[in-house]
Amino acid sequence: MRKFLLLFLLSTAASSVFAQFKGQVPEPKKYDPAKVVDPDYGITMYEKLNFQTGGDSVRNDRKGYACQGWVEDYYEGGQLLHKGYYEDGHLKIYKNYFPNGNVERTFKINDFKRCTMQLFFDDNKPKSDINYFEGSPQIWTDYYHNGQIEYFEENTKSMEYLISRRSFTQDGKPQELFELTNPKKKIYSKKEYYENGKIKAEGEMIYIPNKSDYVKDGSWTIYDEQGKSSKEKWVKGEEIK
């Protein structure tokens, strides 16, 4: 899923472009779009400066002090790349821009526990909406370019377990539906689908807290591509033959 690839990219971003933020920042520079705009994940080099989402770096001004207030960066052609408000070198509010002037992403802090990020395609269509709670992505939605939802995930505020996870094809057909049906017993319903939208498997799963894992439990129905079904029996992740 794009979500997990994006999380990995944000947590490990250490490119040569980002390295320019270490230590004293020189006179305002202009950046090559090819070096800062990833065709899949957009502009990620500022995420290391966002402590609210796991960043661990500080941006300094030209005198070597932590940046305070509004800071802007530009592309080589003079277009605005980034405008962010910094406190003690950490980003609090910011927008990144594509070379064509459209917004690439926005970030803002809503209160002491909540913040939001929105990402866009270069033609201004929505790409992702992420709601963070205490630094973790509690609700995450990815979109295809045509506006269809590609992926949706919602976690509890404690990030202990999932509430819902859904994925869809570009034409809106479900790929996987995973929903919490019994919060007290942590029981879920799960449905998997073939590419043509026909159901592939359905049954219940259960969350095992000490393993932080979701496993099959109870009766499952498996379908072949012609719709013929068979039954399986599971007990906490172990199939009973």
ChimeraX attribute file (.defattr): number of C-alpha atoms within 10 A of each C-alpha:
attribute: neighborCount
match mode: 1-to-1
recipient: residues
	/A:1	9
	/A:2	12
	/A:3	16
	/A:4	9
	/A:5	11
	/A:6	15
	/A:7	12
	/A:8	11
	/A:9	15
	/A:10	20
	/A:11	15
	/A:12	12
	/A:13	17
	/A:14	13
	/A:15	12
	/A:16	11
	/A:17	13
	/A:18	16
	/A:19	11
	/A:20	13
	/A:21	19
	/A:22	12
	/A:23	16
	/A:24	15
	/A:25	17
	/A:26	13
	/A:27	8
	/A:28	11
	/A:29	13
	/A:30	15
	/A:31	18
	/A:32	14
	/A:33	16
	/A:34	8
	/A:35	11
	/A:36	20
	/A:37	19
	/A:38	11
	/A:39	10
	/A:40	10
	/A:41	17
	/A:42	19
	/A:43	22
	/A:44	20
	/A:45	19
	/A:46	21
	/A:47	21
	/A:48	24
	/A:49	21
	/A:50	21
	/A:51	16
	/A:52	24
	/A:53	21
	/A:54	14
	/A:55	19
	/A:56	13
	/A:57	17
	/A:58	21
	/A:59	25
	/A:60	21
	/A:61	17
	/A:62	14
	/A:63	11
	/A:64	13
	/A:65	15
	/A:66	17
	/A:67	21
	/A:68	17
	/A:69	13
	/A:70	14
	/A:71	15
	/A:72	15
	/A:73	18
	/A:74	19
	/A:75	18
	/A:76	14
	/A:77	11
	/A:78	11
	/A:79	16
	/A:80	21
	/A:81	26
	/A:82	20
	/A:83	18
	/A:84	21
	/A:85	18
	/A:86	22
	/A:87	16
	/A:88	14
	/A:89	20
	/A:90	25
	/A:91	30
	/A:92	20
	/A:93	18
	/A:94	21
	/A:95	20
	/A:96	24
	/A:97	24
	/A:98	24
	/A:99	20
	/A:100	11
	/A:101	14
	/A:102	17
	/A:103	22
	/A:104	26
	/A:105	24
	/A:106	18
	/A:107	19
	/A:108	17
	/A:109	16
	/A:110	11
	/A:111	9
	/A:112	9
	/A:113	12
	/A:114	17
	/A:115	22
	/A:116	18
	/A:117	20
	/A:118	18
	/A:119	24
	/A:120	21
	/A:121	21
	/A:122	18
	/A:123	13
	/A:124	15
	/A:125	17
	/A:126	20
	/A:127	23
	/A:128	21
	/A:129	20
	/A:130	20
	/A:131	18
	/A:132	21
	/A:133	22
	/A:134	16
	/A:135	16
	/A:136	19
	/A:137	22
	/A:138	20
	/A:139	21
	/A:140	18
	/A:141	21
	/A:142	22
	/A:143	21
	/A:144	19
	/A:145	16
	/A:146	11
	/A:147	14
	/A:148	16
	/A:149	22
	/A:150	24
	/A:151	22
	/A:152	20
	/A:153	20
	/A:154	19
	/A:155	18
	/A:156	13
	/A:157	15
	/A:158	10
	/A:159	14
	/A:160	10
	/A:161	18
	/A:162	20
	/A:163	19
	/A:164	19
	/A:165	19
	/A:166	20
	/A:167	21
	/A:168	21
	/A:169	17
	/A:170	15
	/A:171	12
	/A:172	14
	/A:173	18
	/A:174	23
	/A:175	21
	/A:176	21
	/A:177	18
	/A:178	20
	/A:179	20
	/A:180	21
	/A:181	15
	/A:182	11
	/A:183	9
	/A:184	7
	/A:185	11
	/A:186	17
	/A:187	20
	/A:188	24
	/A:189	17
	/A:190	20
	/A:191	19
	/A:192	21
	/A:193	19
	/A:194	16
	/A:195	14
	/A:196	11
	/A:197	14
	/A:198	17
	/A:199	20
	/A:200	21
	/A:201	19
	/A:202	19
	/A:203	20
	/A:204	22
	/A:205	27
	/A:206	21
	/A:207	20
	/A:208	16
	/A:209	11
	/A:210	6
	/A:211	7
	/A:212	10
	/A:213	12
	/A:214	19
	/A:215	17
	/A:216	22
	/A:217	21
	/A:218	17
	/A:219	15
	/A:220	18
	/A:221	17
	/A:222	16
	/A:223	18
	/A:224	13
	/A:225	13
	/A:226	8
	/A:227	11
	/A:228	10
	/A:229	12
	/A:230	11
	/A:231	11
	/A:232	14
	/A:233	16
	/A:234	18
	/A:235	14
	/A:236	14
	/A:237	16
	/A:238	12
	/A:239	13
	/A:240	9
	/A:241	6
